[in-house]
Amino acid sequence: MARWAPQETDTMAAIAAEVIAQVGTNRTVIGIDGQEGTDLERVASALVEGFKQHGVSAMAAAAPTSDADVLRSDIITPFRTTGAGDGVLVVHGRGVLAHGAHRLWRWSLWVEQEDGRLERRADVKIAASAVLDVSDPEHPRREWNDAC
């Protein structure tokens, strides 16, 4: 028997609602990192759409590096200083939750898939606000095994 699972749009709208409730949307910056082989750009785009479902302006940006100083000067500071009021920036890239960079984000998401779960990077994963399993990209699941 097939098991029901929410669609990607529903899961990401629920995660967006969680972010809105926890940290708000006033120039909020979110970091998305994940296990090798996960499509972080797809997750970031879906999360942006999730925010839009709640009437929140949001956009995604690819991290050019995991260096905290570069991320702060090239992405975060321009976003926070060029606008006012509600707005969310979703930054995605390998290493953005690594030590040093993980403190840049008001909220963060670690993305993983079933393959290679034994190879999880616990040090990075524990820095995440939430964990998302994208083993089935059409039906991603919010995992509750994070450090919240």
ChimeraX commands (.cxc) that place a marker at each C-alpha (Angstrom):
marker #1 position 0.00,0.00,0.00 radius 0.5
marker #1 position 1.32,3.42,-0.94 radius 0.5
marker #1 position 2.03,5.81,1.90 radius 0.5
marker #1 position 0.74,9.37,1.68 radius 0.5
marker #1 position 3.35,12.11,1.77 radius 0.5
marker #1 position 2.88,15.87,1.42 radius 0.5
marker #1 position 3.89,17.57,-1.80 radius 0.5
marker #1 position 7.04,19.67,-1.92 radius 0.5
marker #1 position 5.01,22.90,-1.98 radius 0.5
marker #1 position 3.14,21.92,1.21 radius 0.5
marker #1 position 6.30,20.90,3.08 radius 0.5
marker #1 position 8.15,24.07,2.14 radius 0.5
marker #1 position 5.17,26.28,3.03 radius 0.5
marker #1 position 5.10,24.58,6.44 radius 0.5
marker #1 position 8.84,25.20,6.91 radius 0.5
marker #1 position 8.36,28.83,5.88 radius 0.5
marker #1 position 5.58,29.14,8.47 radius 0.5
marker #1 position 7.96,27.70,11.08 radius 0.5
marker #1 position 10.60,30.30,10.18 radius 0.5
marker #1 position 8.05,33.12,10.28 radius 0.5
marker #1 position 6.90,32.03,13.74 radius 0.5
marker #1 position 10.40,31.52,15.14 radius 0.5
marker #1 position 12.45,34.42,13.76 radius 0.5
marker #1 position 10.17,36.67,11.74 radius 0.5
marker #1 position 10.73,38.11,8.30 radius 0.5
marker #1 position 12.35,41.51,8.84 radius 0.5
marker #1 position 15.43,41.21,6.57 radius 0.5
marker #1 position 15.87,37.61,7.72 radius 0.5
marker #1 position 18.74,35.60,6.28 radius 0.5
marker #1 position 18.51,31.80,6.10 radius 0.5
marker #1 position 21.35,29.37,5.35 radius 0.5
marker #1 position 20.84,26.05,3.57 radius 0.5
marker #1 position 23.59,23.42,3.49 radius 0.5
marker #1 position 23.41,19.72,2.90 radius 0.5
marker #1 position 24.79,16.34,2.23 radius 0.5
marker #1 position 26.77,15.82,-0.96 radius 0.5
marker #1 position 24.43,15.00,-3.84 radius 0.5
marker #1 position 21.47,17.02,-2.57 radius 0.5
marker #1 position 20.04,19.74,-4.80 radius 0.5
marker #1 position 20.37,22.78,-2.54 radius 0.5
marker #1 position 19.28,25.19,-5.27 radius 0.5
marker #1 position 15.98,23.32,-5.68 radius 0.5
marker #1 position 15.38,23.37,-1.92 radius 0.5
marker #1 position 16.16,27.10,-1.71 radius 0.5
marker #1 position 13.81,27.89,-4.62 radius 0.5
marker #1 position 11.04,25.80,-3.08 radius 0.5
marker #1 position 11.50,27.57,0.26 radius 0.5
marker #1 position 11.29,30.96,-1.46 radius 0.5
marker #1 position 7.98,29.83,-2.97 radius 0.5
marker #1 position 6.88,28.68,0.48 radius 0.5
marker #1 position 7.44,32.19,1.83 radius 0.5
marker #1 position 5.54,33.68,-1.10 radius 0.5
marker #1 position 2.55,31.46,-0.22 radius 0.5
marker #1 position 2.51,33.32,3.10 radius 0.5
marker #1 position 2.74,36.71,1.38 radius 0.5
marker #1 position 6.38,37.24,2.34 radius 0.5
marker #1 position 8.87,38.65,-0.16 radius 0.5
marker #1 position 11.79,36.22,-0.51 radius 0.5
marker #1 position 14.67,35.46,-2.85 radius 0.5
marker #1 position 17.46,32.89,-3.09 radius 0.5
marker #1 position 21.20,33.38,-3.58 radius 0.5
marker #1 position 23.97,30.87,-4.18 radius 0.5
marker #1 position 26.83,31.21,-1.72 radius 0.5
marker #1 position 30.08,31.88,-3.63 radius 0.5
marker #1 position 32.09,30.47,-0.72 radius 0.5
marker #1 position 31.73,29.21,2.83 radius 0.5
marker #1 position 34.02,31.95,4.17 radius 0.5
marker #1 position 32.05,33.88,6.80 radius 0.5
marker #1 position 33.68,37.23,6.07 radius 0.5
marker #1 position 32.96,37.00,2.34 radius 0.5
marker #1 position 29.38,35.85,2.93 radius 0.5
marker #1 position 28.81,38.72,5.33 radius 0.5
marker #1 position 30.32,41.41,3.08 radius 0.5
marker #1 position 29.12,40.16,-0.32 radius 0.5
marker #1 position 25.65,38.78,0.46 radius 0.5
marker #1 position 24.29,39.50,3.92 radius 0.5
marker #1 position 25.24,43.16,4.42 radius 0.5
marker #1 position 23.99,44.28,0.98 radius 0.5
marker #1 position 20.68,42.48,1.56 radius 0.5
marker #1 position 20.16,44.02,4.98 radius 0.5
marker #1 position 21.21,47.55,3.98 radius 0.5
marker #1 position 19.41,47.89,0.64 radius 0.5
marker #1 position 15.91,47.31,1.90 radius 0.5
marker #1 position 13.63,47.80,4.82 radius 0.5
marker #1 position 10.76,45.83,6.28 radius 0.5
marker #1 position 9.77,42.30,5.46 radius 0.5
marker #1 position 12.05,40.26,3.29 radius 0.5
marker #1 position 13.83,36.93,3.45 radius 0.5
marker #1 position 17.07,35.93,1.74 radius 0.5
marker #1 position 17.71,32.19,1.40 radius 0.5
marker #1 position 21.42,31.50,0.89 radius 0.5
marker #1 position 22.35,28.01,-0.25 radius 0.5
marker #1 position 25.70,26.32,-0.65 radius 0.5
marker #1 position 28.08,23.68,0.60 radius 0.5
marker #1 position 29.71,24.68,3.83 radius 0.5
marker #1 position 27.43,27.56,4.82 radius 0.5
marker #1 position 26.65,25.75,8.09 radius 0.5
marker #1 position 30.28,24.94,8.78 radius 0.5
marker #1 position 32.03,26.29,11.85 radius 0.5
marker #1 position 32.47,30.03,11.50 radius 0.5
marker #1 position 29.75,30.57,8.92 radius 0.5
marker #1 position 26.90,28.89,10.82 radius 0.5
marker #1 position 26.42,31.91,13.10 radius 0.5
marker #1 position 25.53,34.18,10.17 radius 0.5
marker #1 position 22.02,32.80,9.79 radius 0.5
marker #1 position 18.87,33.67,11.76 radius 0.5
marker #1 position 17.56,30.22,10.80 radius 0.5
marker #1 position 19.17,27.32,8.93 radius 0.5
marker #1 position 18.31,24.08,7.18 radius 0.5
marker #1 position 20.40,20.93,6.71 radius 0.5
marker #1 position 19.35,18.86,3.66 radius 0.5
marker #1 position 20.01,15.14,3.41 radius 0.5
marker #1 position 18.83,12.06,1.60 radius 0.5
marker #1 position 18.42,8.42,2.58 radius 0.5
marker #1 position 21.58,7.33,0.78 radius 0.5
marker #1 position 24.57,8.00,2.97 radius 0.5
marker #1 position 22.72,8.83,6.17 radius 0.5
marker #1 position 25.47,7.05,8.08 radius 0.5
marker #1 position 27.87,9.62,6.67 radius 0.5
marker #1 position 26.02,12.59,8.16 radius 0.5
marker #1 position 28.19,15.40,9.39 radius 0.5
marker #1 position 26.93,15.65,12.94 radius 0.5
marker #1 position 28.97,18.78,13.66 radius 0.5
marker #1 position 27.28,20.67,10.82 radius 0.5
marker #1 position 23.88,19.09,11.29 radius 0.5
marker #1 position 23.72,20.11,14.94 radius 0.5
marker #1 position 24.09,23.75,13.88 radius 0.5
marker #1 position 20.90,23.54,11.80 radius 0.5
marker #1 position 17.55,24.85,12.95 radius 0.5
marker #1 position 15.88,22.01,11.04 radius 0.5
marker #1 position 16.64,18.95,8.92 radius 0.5
marker #1 position 14.98,18.13,5.60 radius 0.5
marker #1 position 15.06,14.67,4.00 radius 0.5
marker #1 position 14.88,14.91,0.19 radius 0.5
marker #1 position 15.18,11.20,-0.58 radius 0.5
marker #1 position 11.98,11.75,-2.57 radius 0.5
marker #1 position 12.38,15.29,-3.97 radius 0.5
marker #1 position 8.68,15.55,-4.86 radius 0.5
marker #1 position 7.78,14.70,-1.25 radius 0.5
marker #1 position 10.50,16.06,1.06 radius 0.5
marker #1 position 10.06,15.42,4.77 radius 0.5
marker #1 position 10.86,17.65,7.72 radius 0.5
marker #1 position 12.90,15.45,10.06 radius 0.5
marker #1 position 12.58,15.84,13.79 radius 0.5
marker #1 position 16.00,14.38,14.68 radius 0.5
marker #1 position 17.70,17.75,14.75 radius 0.5
marker #1 position 19.18,19.63,17.67 radius 0.5
marker #1 position 16.19,21.93,18.31 radius 0.5
marker link #1:1,2 radius 0.2
marker link #1:2,3 radius 0.2
marker link #1:3,4 radius 0.2
marker link #1:4,5 radius 0.2
marker link #1:5,6 radius 0.2
marker link #1:6,7 radius 0.2
marker link #1:7,8 radius 0.2
marker link #1:8,9 radius 0.2
marker link #1:9,10 radius 0.2
marker link #1:10,11 radius 0.2
marker link #1:11,12 radius 0.2
marker link #1:12,13 radius 0.2
marker link #1:13,14 radius 0.2
marker link #1:14,15 radius 0.2
marker link #1:15,16 radius 0.2
marker link #1:16,17 radius 0.2
marker link #1:17,18 radius 0.2
marker link #1:18,19 radius 0.2
marker link #1:19,20 radius 0.2
marker link #1:20,21 radius 0.2
marker link #1:21,22 radius 0.2
marker link #1:22,23 radius 0.2
marker link #1:23,24 radius 0.2
marker link #1:24,25 radius 0.2
marker link #1:25,26 radius 0.2
marker link #1:26,27 radius 0.2
marker link #1:27,28 radius 0.2
marker link #1:28,29 radius 0.2
marker link #1:29,30 radius 0.2
marker link #1:30,31 radius 0.2
marker link #1:31,32 radius 0.2
marker link #1:32,33 radius 0.2
marker link #1:33,34 radius 0.2
marker link #1:34,35 radius 0.2
marker link #1:35,36 radius 0.2
marker link #1:36,37 radius 0.2
marker link #1:37,38 radius 0.2
marker link #1:38,39 radius 0.2
marker link #1:39,40 radius 0.2
marker link #1:40,41 radius 0.2
marker link #1:41,42 radius 0.2
marker link #1:42,43 radius 0.2
marker link #1:43,44 radius 0.2
marker link #1:44,45 radius 0.2
marker link #1:45,46 radius 0.2
marker link #1:46,47 radius 0.2
marker link #1:47,48 radius 0.2
marker link #1:48,49 radius 0.2
marker link #1:49,50 radius 0.2
marker link #1:50,51 radius 0.2
marker link #1:51,52 radius 0.2
marker link #1:52,53 radius 0.2
marker link #1:53,54 radius 0.2
marker link #1:54,55 radius 0.2
marker link #1:55,56 radius 0.2
marker link #1:56,57 radius 0.2
marker link #1:57,58 radius 0.2
marker link #1:58,59 radius 0.2
marker link #1:59,60 radius 0.2
marker link #1:60,61 radius 0.2
marker link #1:61,62 radius 0.2
marker link #1:62,63 radius 0.2
marker link #1:63,64 radius 0.2
marker link #1:64,65 radius 0.2
marker link #1:65,66 radius 0.2
marker link #1:66,67 radius 0.2
marker link #1:67,68 radius 0.2
marker link #1:68,69 radius 0.2
marker link #1:69,70 radius 0.2
marker link #1:70,71 radius 0.2
marker link #1:71,72 radius 0.2
marker link #1:72,73 radius 0.2
marker link #1:73,74 radius 0.2
marker link #1:74,75 radius 0.2
marker link #1:75,76 radius 0.2
marker link #1:76,77 radius 0.2
marker link #1:77,78 radius 0.2
marker link #1:78,79 radius 0.2
marker link #1:79,80 radius 0.2
marker link #1:80,81 radius 0.2
marker link #1:81,82 radius 0.2
marker link #1:82,83 radius 0.2
marker link #1:83,84 radius 0.2
marker link #1:84,85 radius 0.2
marker link #1:85,86 radius 0.2
marker link #1:86,87 radius 0.2
marker link #1:87,88 radius 0.2
marker link #1:88,89 radius 0.2
marker link #1:89,90 radius 0.2
marker link #1:90,91 radius 0.2
marker link #1:91,92 radius 0.2
marker link #1:92,93 radius 0.2
marker link #1:93,94 radius 0.2
marker link #1:94,95 radius 0.2
marker link #1:95,96 radius 0.2
marker link #1:96,97 radius 0.2
marker link #1:97,98 radius 0.2
marker link #1:98,99 radius 0.2
marker link #1:99,100 radius 0.2
marker link #1:100,101 radius 0.2
marker link #1:101,102 radius 0.2
marker link #1:102,103 radius 0.2
marker link #1:103,104 radius 0.2
marker link #1:104,105 radius 0.2
marker link #1:105,106 radius 0.2
marker link #1:106,107 radius 0.2
marker link #1:107,108 radius 0.2
marker link #1:108,109 radius 0.2
marker link #1:109,110 radius 0.2
marker link #1:110,111 radius 0.2
marker link #1:111,112 radius 0.2
marker link #1:112,113 radius 0.2
marker link #1:113,114 radius 0.2
marker link #1:114,115 radius 0.2
marker link #1:115,116 radius 0.2
marker link #1:116,117 radius 0.2
marker link #1:117,118 radius 0.2
marker link #1:118,119 radius 0.2
marker link #1:119,120 radius 0.2
marker link #1:120,121 radius 0.2
marker link #1:121,122 radius 0.2
marker link #1:122,123 radius 0.2
marker link #1:123,124 radius 0.2
marker link #1:124,125 radius 0.2
marker link #1:125,126 radius 0.2
marker link #1:126,127 radius 0.2
marker link #1:127,128 radius 0.2
marker link #1:128,129 radius 0.2
marker link #1:129,130 radius 0.2
marker link #1:130,131 radius 0.2
marker link #1:131,132 radius 0.2
marker link #1:132,133 radius 0.2
marker link #1:133,134 radius 0.2
marker link #1:134,135 radius 0.2
marker link #1:135,136 radius 0.2
marker link #1:136,137 radius 0.2
marker link #1:137,138 radius 0.2
marker link #1:138,139 radius 0.2
marker link #1:139,140 radius 0.2
marker link #1:140,141 radius 0.2
marker link #1:141,142 radius 0.2
marker link #1:142,143 radius 0.2
marker link #1:143,144 radius 0.2
marker link #1:144,145 radius 0.2
marker link #1:145,146 radius 0.2
marker link #1:146,147 radius 0.2
marker link #1:147,148 radius 0.2
view
